């Protein structure tokens, strides 16, 4: 799943944690426009497949999506 870290009602970290708690964990690619120490700390605790800072390089995003879709990632999250 590609998700922005800062969402209006639930941040991206909370969403990932909620989905994992429901048994619906997915490989996460997190995107943010804020590269602060607080955000870096949350990223470290969330362990996303990738964490990208805006503006996002298209090639980097597509590489992360390819890794997320790799059989080893999709099967381990089921």
Secondary structure, 3 states (H helix, E strand, C coil): CEEECCCCCCCHHHHHHHHHHCCCCCCCEEEECCCCHHHHHHHHHHCCCEEEECCCCHHHHHHHHHHHHCHHHHHHCC
